[in-house]
């Protein structure tokens, strides 16, 4: 049992959020620049989110824009989202 758990990938929140932001942004046909403009932030900050370097300060604003306000969708791990 422990061995099975040890082989499962583990994700940090910033990685999960980053992957979900990329997927939603690309699905909606937005560029990083368009997303940055809509959220009143910089392209480098959006890039950092998407690479899992840090999480957005205002997660709800991101959820509102990309996930119709669904915070659970923004925070869903890859296993749950699949």
Buried (B, 14 or more C-beta within 10 A) or exposed (E): EEEEEEEEEEBEEBBBBBBBBBBBBEEEEBEBEBBBBBBEBEBEBBEBBBEBEEBBEEBEBBBBBBBEEEEEBBBBBEEEEE
